[in-house]
């Protein structure tokens, strides 16, 4: 198909896209357009499409799915190295943290986290294009103009190309974005451009290098080094080592400033890092001395407000730039290309919308929809480099702590970014995505509403229980029998166990639910169990993440699960009975959750914790211990409930109206309501196979037989069994549903 220039014949009915820049974003867009036979041309300024420059690029789930749709993922995967081991170090070579949680990417999404050279990625994308004649090299664009009927670009060699849409995929120094801004100045948009010129800032300079293999750095390893004033990332690949250094500069620079570095001063600028360790026994100088090539560039950060104007749209680094610490720069560029291709197809398939006002409206809608997610990823990337470079006192404290205790959270963050990734709506979704346990979709992604849609309405029953618990407070009336005391202790035991389990759950890390001790203290204080329970479960239900539905995120730390029974008996039941017999004061009662918490942690420290490995290979390893713990608490609570009713009425199945209105019963009843709501959610995800009729029949029977606390524990256990089920076909959205999510 002959390429059309402005000097040639133009078929007005043939929609054409001029892509400026043979980048990852530009080539991805070209593949998508070629799949629907939409006319395009790529203009690349360099003399070759995949030059031997640059360093590495990483791809995660949000990029993999699009690349798989385009049929290039298998070739990229053959060249790439999957990341398995993730380490964090200080500059003295002391290990701060370690995780193999990146293995979960394959389990969750069907794709691993991979790294390869940028040259390899570009070559595969170019080589797999069905018509390479559409890719023109040595075409440095210097000017762009647009009218009501077309957009035209002019190259340095004098050639011109026209199209219905011009796409700037020409990197951070995009001539298309500059030309678009210039034209905006002529149409009285100067106020918008004042802030636009400061849209990207530069506070770090980056050095990107590739070295020959270094002893001590193995294939599949990622090493994150925390250094005051700098961050170092080292990745071991098949026959070489990728490394990236980010060094804090003396001041902040802006996009309008042309910042360049003298290559001859590179080694001097890195001198302060040469004796820093990048892993155990390996100093940075050992990596640097084996360098094959490297280059130094400013690390632009931020996002321009304007992505489009008229017939022009910009994607990838031309409108947003992030530090490489999260590995999302290329992934976001691929997402941009996918969503823009979706929008272009909508325009092409509706000829009446091919006029400038309609094109601009569609492009504006595309940009508006894309910005929130991209902005959040940019912000997260900014935070990561500042944490790793110990940028301030807060990061100096939280950085090492995060690395020591929450390394798995980084892998979870990558997964959260992946599942919300866009796809090409007009191409079939790859079968590989259906082999994972974590469904792609807009309900789950990072940046989704803090409170999921519909949750506020369903929390009304929980809030009613909370206010009823306050109104019907039992006051300070003495217990009528010993069974009343035993009942309170048994009920508290159930919630103590559940709060502890929830605090040790992977998906509850760094959340309100991880605060087991403060919550238990509230329940033992004058606030009371009847107020604490509805408050806890109201917050839990409103803010709990969708990833709790994934088998590996459901996992509870195995050492905590194994030590639960002895900790409950010795650290909770015995002290509680002792406190009752000795008539402890309200202040002394607060010692009970403290004793339990410290004793449980002490016991768990002597048990080998294999949770990190188990959540990948055997995510149900904790279930037998959870079942045993709750069998104990249910037997104790249910048995005491029966005995209490029998003593009070002479019949174990009798329940008075006064008992129903008891504040403690109402408070615990809120937990039962929460269980029903949670089962409703897992049913919505097609993970609950038990008919609701059975649940409706069993609920009142259990409430009468064993009481509300034991009923809640049974419901919590049912929910746990459902969440643990690795039912991938049911848990994953099918291709029709997934397509509906992206439309």
KOLMI-757024 format. One record per residue (C-alpha): residue number from 1; x, z, y. Coordinates in steps of 0.001 Angstrom, whole numbers, plus 500000, padded with zeros to 6 digits. Layout:
NUM, X, Z, Y;
...
//
This chain:
1, 500000, 500000, 500000;
2, 501589, 498849, 503224;
3, 502416, 501504, 505767;
4, 500725, 500913, 509094;
5, 502455, 501390, 512423;
6, 500955, 501171, 515871;
7, 502232, 497621, 516199;
8, 500506, 496490, 512996;
9, 496893, 495887, 512015;
10, 494889, 499073, 511736;
11, 491843, 499353, 509510;
12, 489532, 501569, 511559;
13, 487634, 502628, 508434;
14, 490746, 503837, 506608;
15, 491468, 507450, 507495;
16, 495159, 508169, 507830;
17, 497285, 511307, 508171;
18, 500754, 511284, 509725;
19, 502791, 514199, 508345;
20, 505827, 515061, 510439;
21, 508369, 516873, 508273;
22, 509257, 516496, 504606;
23, 509191, 520255, 504121;
24, 507623, 522296, 501328;
25, 504405, 522333, 503358;
26, 504546, 518628, 504198;
27, 505201, 517497, 500633;
28, 502503, 519805, 499261;
29, 499974, 518326, 501679;
30, 501075, 514832, 500682;
31, 500432, 515593, 497000;
32, 496948, 516882, 497790;
33, 496072, 513837, 499918;
34, 497440, 511474, 497281;
35, 495157, 513073, 494690;
36, 492134, 511842, 496709;
37, 493804, 508570, 497739;
38, 493812, 509512, 501423;
39, 496284, 507377, 503358;
40, 499351, 509235, 504663;
41, 502956, 508844, 505700;
42, 505706, 511490, 505845;
43, 508312, 511244, 508603;
44, 511438, 513272, 507816;
45, 514194, 513638, 510427;
46, 517029, 514060, 507902;
47, 518555, 511154, 506028;
48, 517521, 512594, 502651;
49, 514438, 514492, 501609;
50, 516261, 517176, 499598;
51, 519617, 517789, 501301;
52, 522157, 520173, 499831;
53, 521559, 522784, 502519;
54, 519683, 526047, 502683;
55, 519599, 528640, 499970;
56, 516807, 530008, 497808;
57, 513045, 530026, 497838;
58, 510699, 532291, 495911;
59, 507217, 531549, 494636;
60, 504533, 534061, 493686;
61, 500968, 533764, 492391;
62, 499424, 532383, 495576;
63, 501822, 529415, 495512;
64, 501893, 528910, 491748;
65, 498217, 528089, 491439;
66, 498374, 525301, 494046;
67, 501594, 523895, 492577;
68, 499997, 523937, 489133;
69, 496951, 522099, 490464;
70, 499298, 519409, 491778;
71, 501064, 519090, 488421;
72, 504533, 520158, 489589;
73, 504677, 523780, 488457;
74, 506136, 523162, 484994;
75, 509106, 521237, 486409;
76, 509748, 523940, 489002;
77, 509520, 526689, 486372;
78, 512125, 524954, 484196;
79, 514623, 525056, 487062;
80, 513744, 528538, 488287;
81, 514666, 532060, 487259;
82, 511849, 534558, 486658;
83, 512432, 537991, 488182;
84, 512176, 540852, 485684;
85, 514217, 543761, 487033;
86, 513837, 545072, 490576;
87, 516336, 547638, 491895;
88, 516705, 549556, 495141;
89, 520123, 550899, 496192;
90, 521725, 552644, 499107;
91, 524955, 551218, 500500;
92, 527064, 553651, 498444;
93, 525858, 552180, 495170;
94, 523451, 554991, 494290;
95, 520253, 553778, 492675;
96, 517173, 554732, 494673;
97, 514584, 553154, 492412;
98, 513934, 550698, 489613;
99, 510942, 548915, 488144;
100, 510135, 546148, 485703;
101, 506691, 545783, 487245;
102, 507370, 542154, 488206;
103, 506649, 541419, 484542;
104, 503052, 542180, 485446;
105, 502877, 538956, 487454;
106, 502797, 536990, 484205;
107, 500234, 539367, 482692;
108, 497995, 539443, 485762;
109, 498148, 535868, 487037;
110, 499573, 533803, 484201;
111, 502645, 533060, 486332;
112, 505952, 534913, 486827;
113, 507701, 535546, 490142;
114, 510386, 532849, 490316;
115, 513352, 531854, 492484;
116, 515183, 528545, 492715;
117, 517127, 526626, 495331;
118, 515180, 525077, 498174;
119, 516852, 521772, 497354;
120, 515458, 521885, 493804;
121, 511953, 522656, 495045;
122, 512022, 519804, 497572;
123, 513388, 517349, 495015;
124, 510659, 518130, 492468;
125, 507909, 517817, 495083;
126, 509319, 514490, 496252;
127, 510065, 513150, 492771;
128, 506530, 513819, 491517;
129, 504856, 511981, 494408;
130, 503006, 508946, 493036;
131, 504142, 506693, 495927;
132, 507568, 507619, 497305;
133, 507512, 504670, 499710;
134, 505285, 506771, 501930;
135, 508178, 509178, 502558;
136, 510405, 507843, 505345;
137, 513721, 509558, 506079;
138, 515800, 509300, 509241;
139, 512595, 509409, 511286;
140, 513172, 512065, 513917;
141, 509982, 512397, 515937;
142, 510572, 512897, 519657;
143, 507121, 512450, 521161;
144, 503461, 512712, 520240;
145, 500391, 511457, 522079;
146, 496732, 511506, 521170;
147, 493574, 509853, 522443;
148, 489902, 509846, 521581;
149, 490498, 507339, 518771;
150, 493947, 508109, 517343;
151, 497146, 510137, 517482;
152, 500565, 508524, 517751;
153, 504098, 509757, 517171;
154, 507266, 508107, 518416;
155, 510594, 508397, 516589;
156, 514119, 508476, 517975;
157, 514763, 504997, 516563;
158, 511877, 503601, 518617;
159, 509378, 503207, 515783;
160, 505860, 504539, 516258;
161, 503213, 505621, 513767;
162, 499555, 506252, 514280;
163, 496888, 508099, 512385;
164, 493585, 509871, 512690;
165, 495329, 513238, 512356;
166, 498933, 514276, 512953;
167, 500211, 517279, 510997;
168, 503266, 519198, 512144;
169, 505146, 520426, 509074;
170, 508510, 520220, 510790;
171, 509649, 523826, 510718;
172, 510175, 526605, 513192;
173, 511506, 524299, 515925;
174, 508536, 521976, 515525;
175, 508478, 519050, 517927;
176, 504791, 518561, 517122;
177, 503922, 522106, 518176;
178, 505968, 521673, 521349;
179, 504227, 518394, 522136;
180, 500866, 519964, 521416;
181, 501710, 522788, 523831;
182, 502847, 520272, 526449;
183, 499530, 518468, 526232;
184, 497648, 521748, 526457;
185, 499404, 522395, 529777;
186, 497944, 519183, 531129;
187, 494395, 520279, 530291;
188, 494528, 523579, 532176;
189, 495417, 525905, 529273;
190, 498458, 527502, 530908;
191, 497138, 531049, 530503;
192, 496959, 530575, 526751;
193, 500486, 529200, 526667;
194, 502080, 532136, 528511;
195, 501577, 534376, 525499;
196, 502165, 531431, 523153;
197, 505734, 531059, 524370;
198, 506379, 534614, 523207;
199, 504498, 534158, 519956;
200, 507642, 534486, 517859;
201, 510409, 536997, 518356;
202, 513921, 537258, 516942;
203, 515345, 540723, 516350;
204, 517360, 539925, 513218;
205, 519837, 537237, 512310;
206, 519798, 536050, 508727;
207, 522610, 534817, 506532;
208, 521438, 532828, 503508;
209, 523964, 532212, 500764;
210, 524501, 530959, 497227;
211, 527461, 532264, 495228;
212, 528863, 531683, 491790;
213, 527833, 534272, 489208;
214, 529200, 537765, 489829;
215, 529984, 540234, 487051;
216, 527493, 543081, 487219;
217, 524622, 540986, 488582;
218, 522587, 539632, 485690;
219, 520042, 536857, 485512;
220, 516525, 537962, 486440;
221, 517663, 540915, 488563;
222, 516672, 541537, 492164;
223, 518688, 544080, 494149;
224, 517344, 545461, 497444;
225, 519979, 547327, 499443;
226, 519107, 549793, 502200;
227, 521766, 549739, 504932;
228, 521543, 551163, 508432;
229, 521145, 548141, 510699;
230, 520898, 545569, 507914;
231, 519069, 544636, 504740;
232, 520661, 542927, 501762;
233, 518781, 541086, 499030;
234, 520693, 539815, 495992;
235, 519096, 537830, 493162;
236, 520807, 536990, 489892;
237, 519939, 533505, 488616;
238, 520997, 531254, 485740;
239, 524476, 530292, 486888;
240, 524662, 531616, 490427;
241, 523604, 534395, 492777;
242, 521270, 534061, 495739;
243, 521833, 536467, 498596;
244, 520152, 537075, 501931;
245, 521388, 539388, 504658;
246, 519331, 540422, 507669;
247, 521296, 542053, 510504;
248, 519626, 543719, 513485;
249, 520670, 542107, 516781;
250, 521401, 543906, 520029;
251, 518244, 542731, 521762;
252, 515027, 540828, 521215;
253, 514973, 537058, 521711;
254, 511887, 534871, 522093;
255, 510829, 531469, 520784;
256, 511635, 529768, 524085;
257, 515294, 530835, 523842;
258, 517602, 528514, 521930;
259, 519649, 530962, 519872;
260, 522660, 529546, 518034;
261, 525519, 531206, 516145;
262, 529170, 530201, 515879;
263, 529949, 529504, 512172;
264, 533572, 530541, 512699;
265, 532431, 534079, 513532;
266, 530251, 534505, 510456;
267, 532732, 536501, 508391;
268, 533536, 538794, 511311;
269, 529845, 539454, 511890;
270, 529478, 540553, 508260;
271, 532666, 542623, 508169;
272, 530802, 545936, 508374;
273, 528945, 545069, 505157;
274, 531875, 543969, 503003;
275, 532494, 547400, 501459;
276, 528816, 548193, 501003;
277, 527530, 548175, 497437;
278, 524810, 545755, 496412;
279, 524408, 547375, 492985;
280, 526330, 549731, 490720;
281, 530013, 548813, 490850;
282, 529592, 545618, 492909;
283, 530445, 545453, 496599;
284, 529071, 542810, 498929;
285, 532533, 541328, 499468;
286, 532646, 540369, 495766;
287, 529491, 538323, 496255;
288, 530654, 536843, 499561;
289, 534070, 535830, 498198;
290, 532378, 533662, 495552;
291, 530162, 531887, 498075;
292, 529373, 528239, 497387;
293, 527636, 527741, 500715;
294, 525872, 529809, 503334;
295, 524410, 529437, 506784;
296, 523430, 531798, 509573;
297, 520139, 531525, 511437;
298, 517963, 533704, 513618;
299, 515081, 535253, 511697;
300, 512009, 534341, 513669;
301, 509026, 536620, 513204;
302, 505440, 536233, 514261;
303, 502677, 533719, 514563;
304, 501588, 531337, 517288;
305, 498015, 531647, 518507;
306, 497453, 527902, 518614;
307, 497631, 525997, 515324;
308, 495676, 522963, 516413;
309, 494561, 520885, 519373;
310, 492512, 517705, 519262;
311, 493725, 515557, 516371;
312, 496816, 517686, 515754;
313, 497335, 520566, 513318;
314, 500497, 522508, 512485;
315, 501275, 524271, 509206;
316, 503994, 526408, 507660;
317, 506954, 527607, 509697;
318, 505859, 525543, 512680;
319, 503163, 528142, 513445;
320, 504117, 531282, 511522;
321, 507454, 532673, 510445;
322, 508316, 535775, 508481;
323, 511448, 537425, 507205;
324, 512415, 536558, 503619;
325, 512087, 540110, 502272;
326, 508611, 539525, 500812;
327, 509320, 535963, 499696;
328, 506099, 534702, 501275;
329, 507299, 532083, 503769;
330, 507107, 529159, 501359;
331, 504001, 530556, 499657;
332, 502068, 530753, 502920;
333, 503181, 527230, 503831;
334, 501780, 525968, 500525;
335, 498514, 527783, 501201;
336, 498333, 526158, 504647;
337, 498761, 522735, 503084;
338, 496053, 523427, 500495;
339, 493453, 524624, 502983;
340, 494240, 521851, 505464;
341, 493827, 519292, 502674;
342, 490396, 520785, 501944;
343, 489450, 520407, 505606;
344, 490780, 516850, 505856;
345, 488731, 515838, 502831;
346, 485596, 517259, 504465;
347, 486313, 515130, 507539;
348, 487054, 511996, 505499;
349, 483892, 512309, 503410;
350, 481740, 512589, 506549;
351, 482489, 509478, 508672;
352, 480325, 510658, 511568;
353, 482620, 513682, 511896;
354, 485723, 511564, 512470;
355, 485332, 511627, 516253;
356, 487657, 513906, 518227;
357, 485155, 516703, 518983;
358, 484196, 517014, 515329;
359, 487776, 516759, 514086;
360, 488886, 519431, 516531;
361, 485972, 521661, 515521;
362, 486836, 521361, 511830;
363, 490537, 521990, 512477;
364, 489701, 524962, 514690;
365, 487532, 526390, 511928;
366, 490393, 525897, 509447;
367, 492896, 527662, 511709;
368, 490545, 530549, 512502;
369, 489869, 531143, 508806;
370, 493571, 531038, 507875;
371, 495020, 533272, 510576;
372, 493904, 536798, 509527;
373, 495513, 536665, 506084;
374, 498691, 535045, 507403;
375, 498951, 537547, 510254;
376, 498728, 540452, 507819;
377, 501435, 539016, 505566;
378, 503673, 538492, 508613;
379, 503135, 542120, 509616;
380, 503935, 543390, 506122;
381, 507089, 541290, 506038;
382, 508175, 542730, 509383;
383, 507681, 546249, 508033;
384, 509681, 545601, 504863;
385, 512826, 544367, 506631;
386, 512674, 547301, 509040;
387, 512292, 549751, 506205;
388, 515216, 548252, 504298;
389, 517404, 548223, 507410;
390, 516405, 551857, 508166;
391, 515353, 550744, 511621;
392, 514207, 554149, 512861;
393, 513927, 557783, 511810;
394, 510604, 557233, 510057;
395, 512013, 554412, 507927;
396, 515166, 556405, 507215;
397, 512940, 559017, 505578;
398, 510209, 556884, 504033;
399, 512414, 554005, 502829;
400, 514393, 555944, 500194;
401, 511298, 557963, 499229;
402, 509245, 554824, 498757;
403, 511999, 553275, 496634;
404, 512304, 556364, 494458;
405, 508641, 557048, 493781;
406, 506675, 553899, 494596;
407, 508746, 550895, 493490;
408, 505846, 549675, 491351;
409, 503744, 549482, 494507;
410, 505906, 546604, 495751;
411, 504970, 544551, 492690;
412, 501331, 545526, 493240;
413, 501631, 544291, 496824;
414, 502898, 540912, 495607;
415, 499945, 540727, 493203;
416, 497473, 541647, 495929;
417, 498837, 538853, 498095;
418, 498692, 536447, 495169;
419, 495082, 536899, 494083;
420, 493743, 536146, 497548;
421, 495678, 532913, 497729;
422, 493913, 529675, 498535;
423, 493606, 526685, 496251;
424, 492764, 523009, 496559;
425, 488991, 522945, 496278;
426, 488698, 519344, 495095;
427, 491159, 519637, 492180;
428, 490517, 521381, 488842;
429, 491772, 524934, 488631;
430, 494667, 525294, 486169;
431, 493969, 526760, 482740;
432, 497008, 528994, 483111;
433, 495270, 531190, 485668;
434, 492678, 532118, 483022;
435, 495360, 533748, 480863;
436, 495782, 536575, 483385;
437, 493925, 539845, 483768;
438, 493684, 539802, 487566;
439, 491105, 537306, 488807;
440, 491862, 535124, 491798;
441, 489209, 535515, 494442;
442, 488436, 536583, 497989;
443, 486938, 539923, 496926;
444, 490289, 541227, 495751;
445, 492939, 539967, 498101;
446, 495091, 541846, 500543;
447, 493403, 541824, 503902;
448, 489929, 542087, 502409;
449, 487638, 544545, 504231;
450, 488729, 548166, 503829;
451, 485186, 548998, 502749;
452, 483946, 546224, 500429;
453, 480705, 544500, 501327;
454, 477645, 546460, 500258;
455, 479476, 549717, 499630;
456, 478071, 551515, 502673;
457, 474514, 551027, 501469;
458, 475249, 552310, 497982;
459, 476930, 555453, 499312;
460, 473594, 556683, 500719;
461, 472677, 558585, 497501;
462, 476081, 560280, 497554;
463, 475655, 561284, 501192;
464, 472192, 562675, 500443;
465, 473715, 564839, 497713;
466, 476362, 566044, 500148;
467, 473802, 567137, 502760;
468, 471498, 568667, 500135;
469, 474458, 570660, 498857;
470, 474940, 572113, 502339;
471, 471238, 572859, 502849;
472, 470780, 574514, 499448;
473, 474058, 576445, 499526;
474, 473912, 579211, 496886;
475, 475372, 581764, 499282;
476, 476991, 584889, 497857;
477, 474357, 586008, 495315;
478, 475956, 587694, 492278;
479, 475947, 585947, 488925;
480, 473015, 586953, 486711;
481, 475134, 586868, 483535;
482, 478599, 586152, 482212;
483, 477413, 582672, 481233;
484, 477010, 581820, 484925;
485, 480687, 582601, 485467;
486, 481710, 580675, 482368;
487, 479619, 577719, 483554;
488, 481353, 577605, 486941;
489, 484781, 577795, 485279;
490, 483860, 575071, 482779;
491, 482537, 572781, 485519;
492, 485634, 573332, 487623;
493, 487754, 572549, 484557;
494, 486146, 569127, 484196;
495, 486745, 568230, 487819;
496, 490251, 569678, 487783;
497, 491087, 567388, 484861;
498, 489466, 564317, 486432;
499, 491017, 564828, 489860;
500, 494402, 565211, 488189;
501, 493935, 562072, 486101;
502, 492799, 560062, 489112;
503, 495780, 561250, 491145;
504, 498111, 559986, 488401;
505, 496438, 556573, 488164;
506, 498586, 553637, 489281;
507, 495958, 552031, 491493;
508, 495445, 555318, 493372;
509, 499058, 555680, 494519;
510, 499350, 556469, 498248;
511, 495592, 556955, 498598;
512, 493234, 559845, 499232;
513, 492647, 560103, 495462;
514, 496285, 561029, 494869;
515, 495825, 564331, 496757;
516, 494823, 566384, 493736;
517, 496037, 569812, 494892;
518, 494364, 569794, 498351;
519, 491107, 568622, 496775;
520, 491237, 571365, 494147;
521, 491975, 573967, 496813;
522, 488837, 572905, 498689;
523, 486755, 573272, 495527;
524, 488080, 576809, 494963;
525, 487664, 577800, 498612;
526, 484567, 578672, 500614;
527, 483874, 574929, 500914;
528, 482862, 575072, 497272;
529, 482564, 572655, 494408;
530, 479059, 571560, 495489;
531, 480428, 570166, 498790;
532, 483823, 568954, 497582;
533, 482450, 566816, 494750;
534, 480049, 564603, 496780;
535, 482598, 564288, 499601;
536, 485339, 563224, 497171;
537, 483256, 560656, 495329;
538, 481750, 559247, 498512;
539, 485247, 558497, 499822;
540, 486381, 557263, 496408;
541, 483494, 554830, 496087;
542, 483792, 553487, 499628;
543, 487517, 552829, 499640;
544, 488506, 552288, 496016;
545, 490338, 549008, 495408;
546, 489084, 546235, 493154;
547, 492398, 546294, 491299;
548, 491221, 549431, 489466;
549, 489335, 546931, 487270;
550, 492641, 545615, 485884;
551, 493785, 547253, 482614;
552, 497367, 547826, 483772;
553, 496279, 549366, 487105;
554, 493887, 551705, 485336;
555, 496825, 553316, 483496;
556, 497405, 557033, 483995;
557, 500953, 558311, 483772;
558, 501486, 559040, 480089;
559, 503395, 562273, 480641;
560, 500462, 563605, 482679;
561, 497922, 562584, 480044;
562, 499924, 564109, 477185;
563, 500388, 567452, 478950;
564, 496787, 567776, 480161;
565, 495370, 569948, 477337;
566, 498079, 572646, 477350;
567, 498113, 572651, 481159;
568, 494332, 573110, 481285;
569, 494338, 575943, 478765;
570, 497355, 577852, 480068;
571, 497232, 576850, 483723;
572, 493500, 576760, 484404;
573, 491138, 578364, 481877;
574, 493259, 581471, 481213;
575, 493972, 582219, 484922;
576, 490310, 581570, 485791;
577, 489044, 584040, 483176;
578, 491677, 586530, 484263;
579, 490643, 586142, 487901;
580, 487000, 586819, 486996;
581, 487810, 589890, 484933;
582, 490044, 591278, 487688;
583, 487610, 590276, 490441;
584, 490132, 588347, 492513;
585, 489460, 587858, 496190;
586, 488632, 584441, 497666;
587, 492222, 584070, 498837;
588, 493608, 584953, 495413;
589, 491350, 582360, 493762;
590, 493280, 579659, 495616;
591, 496234, 580455, 493367;
592, 494456, 578931, 490352;
593, 494797, 575227, 491344;
594, 498341, 575938, 492539;
595, 499274, 577488, 489181;
596, 497688, 574587, 487301;
597, 499325, 571925, 489470;
598, 502848, 573279, 489183;
599, 502503, 574106, 485476;
600, 501165, 570629, 484719;
601, 503980, 568972, 486625;
602, 506509, 571230, 484895;
603, 505161, 570381, 481438;
604, 504990, 566656, 482177;
605, 508627, 566637, 483284;
606, 509673, 567455, 479705;
607, 507717, 564548, 478227;
608, 509215, 561072, 478188;
609, 507133, 558884, 480461;
610, 506929, 555310, 479165;
611, 504052, 554293, 481432;
612, 505977, 551521, 483215;
613, 506703, 549802, 479900;
614, 503317, 550642, 478396;
615, 501295, 549189, 481261;
616, 502915, 545838, 480517;
617, 502913, 545844, 476710;
618, 500442, 548593, 475717;
619, 498177, 549511, 478656;
620, 495908, 551660, 476463;
621, 498647, 554053, 475315;
622, 497161, 556852, 477414;
623, 493626, 556550, 476030;
624, 493996, 558817, 472941;
625, 495303, 561642, 475136;
626, 492574, 561118, 477727;
627, 489931, 561193, 474989;
628, 491314, 564427, 473568;
629, 491416, 566103, 476987;
630, 487850, 565222, 477807;
631, 486563, 566073, 474363;
632, 487861, 569586, 475039;
633, 486319, 569894, 478509;
634, 482986, 568379, 477404;
635, 482715, 570716, 474416;
636, 483436, 573745, 476598;
637, 481113, 572750, 479451;
638, 478320, 571422, 477231;
639, 478430, 574409, 474909;
640, 478307, 576887, 477777;
641, 475435, 574959, 479396;
642, 473373, 575219, 476197;
643, 474148, 578927, 475773;
644, 473327, 579617, 479414;
645, 469924, 577937, 479193;
646, 469116, 579622, 475884;
647, 469945, 583066, 477245;
648, 467873, 582526, 480403;
649, 464732, 581029, 478804;
650, 464972, 581590, 475086;
651, 464940, 577819, 474586;
652, 467970, 575553, 475010;
653, 465974, 572550, 476300;
654, 464188, 574348, 479099;
655, 465168, 573684, 482732;
656, 463439, 575314, 485694;
657, 462712, 573722, 489079;
658, 464992, 576335, 490664;
659, 467842, 575218, 488412;
660, 467289, 571601, 489415;
661, 467555, 572514, 493104;
662, 470662, 574625, 492532;
663, 473343, 573521, 494999;
664, 475993, 573353, 492310;
665, 473754, 571114, 490190;
666, 473136, 568804, 493163;
667, 476845, 568621, 493953;
668, 477802, 567804, 490389;
669, 474851, 565427, 490184;
670, 476531, 563349, 492883;
671, 479370, 562745, 490445;
672, 476841, 561441, 487920;
673, 475473, 559086, 490589;
674, 479022, 557916, 491334;
675, 479515, 557143, 487646;
676, 476361, 555006, 487623;
677, 477551, 553128, 490717;
678, 480958, 552535, 489143;
679, 479351, 551219, 485959;
680, 477273, 548926, 488166;
681, 480481, 547520, 489663;
682, 482172, 546889, 486320;
683, 478933, 545329, 485085;
684, 479079, 542955, 488060;
685, 482540, 541902, 486871;
686, 481080, 541268, 483375;
687, 483160, 543999, 481765;
688, 480298, 546301, 480732;
689, 478876, 545180, 477392;
690, 476566, 548159, 476878;
691, 472911, 547401, 477753;
692, 471613, 549317, 480757;
693, 468582, 550380, 478716;
694, 470841, 552473, 476491;
695, 472419, 554111, 479534;
696, 468999, 554807, 481064;
697, 467826, 556498, 477848;
698, 471029, 558474, 477295;
699, 471338, 559824, 480847;
700, 468357, 562220, 480967;
701, 468982, 563311, 477382;
702, 472592, 564272, 478187;
703, 471566, 566042, 481401;
704, 469126, 568216, 479469;
705, 471340, 568837, 476452;
706, 474792, 569450, 477947;
707, 474254, 569734, 481720;
708, 475349, 567568, 484664;
709, 479092, 568321, 484508;
710, 479480, 567336, 480858;
711, 477218, 564309, 481453;
712, 479496, 563223, 484269;
713, 482549, 563635, 482030;
714, 480898, 561458, 479373;
715, 480150, 558802, 482004;
716, 483681, 558965, 483359;
717, 484999, 558508, 479824;
718, 482737, 555481, 479280;
719, 484015, 553952, 482505;
720, 487590, 554569, 481356;
721, 486972, 552781, 478055;
722, 485437, 549817, 479877;
723, 488292, 549546, 482373;
724, 490859, 549712, 479573;
725, 489350, 546727, 477781;
726, 491539, 543641, 478098;
727, 488634, 541215, 478132;
728, 490290, 538388, 479987;
729, 487655, 535715, 479618;
730, 484967, 538064, 480920;
731, 487080, 539711, 483585;
732, 488318, 536465, 485079;
733, 486187, 534297, 487278;
734, 485529, 530982, 485629;
735, 486430, 527767, 487353;
736, 482997, 527359, 488902;
737, 482997, 530862, 490356;
738, 486578, 530540, 491549;
739, 485755, 527300, 493304;
740, 482797, 528967, 494971;
741, 485133, 531645, 496310;
742, 487320, 529149, 498112;
743, 484507, 527076, 499552;
//
